[in-house]
């Protein structure tokens, strides 16, 4: 049973809806500890003063912001506490926007919002209203002394809250410096047509269950084998750099391979599916893309995120 990590209320206008916050994801990462190769003992991390070589007790540590190499401004914890955002128990919705206006690059971490005691009807009302208007609530909330910008949207029959990056936290593509000149790297119409044909031949419905972290699974399998005493043989990786293929030849070979594997995969909601659905008297099945991640949103358009 999941445990709530925060409780409070969604606030918009004069409406307050008590809610409980749950993490919507569980990151699965294989973690290792550092050991002494000779004794197998776990290594301890110590705070050592490089000038004296002595360990510094925790109560003697202070926070310092580096202005230049070896030049710091020391900040007292009370000084930080004085300017911390006011701790409230409300998720204050400031605006409602269309989901397609939010570039996915701004999404950070997803949470679920469940109704608090006696808030079932108000919660269901907001959920239905967001689905009906195809809008997302943009709000601010303070969690663990940090102010977060969040988006509140429906997903199936639950409200989700996704923390968002602030505008100045997203790196502009213009800062990369290594992008090709659009004029020099412009593809021909034939190349674009073949690339589109390849994309269409590989198009299908999004099914997250078919994708796995194969590296993590391989690491866990190797750990299990070593724990059982099996000796692992190591194969040296091929370090030869891959040759840059001829673009047209690669496209033609890819399309031919896709055709041998069954040809184009028609995603649900295509014209063929719509015709079939109308003949049988039922509506065509919606894809995840066409229902806004099952939230009732419009089919996703090309991103028009405001910068």
Buried (B, 14 or more C-beta within 10 A) or exposed (E): EEEBEBEBBBBBEEEBBBBBBBBBEEEEEEEEEEEEEEEEEEEEEEEEEEEEEEEEEEEEEEEEEEEEEEEEEEEEEEEEEEEEEEEBEBBBBEEBEBBBBBBEEBEBBBBBBBBBEEBEEBBBEBBEEBBEEBBBBBBBBBBEEEEBBBBBBBBEEBBBBBBBEEEEEBEEEEEEEEEEEEEEEEEEEEEEEBBEBBEBBEEEBEEEEEEEEEEEEEBEEEEEEEEEEEEEEEEEEEEEEEEEEEEEEEBEEBBEEBEEEEEBBBBBBBEEBBEEBEEEEEEBBBBBBBBBBBBBBEEBEEEEEEE
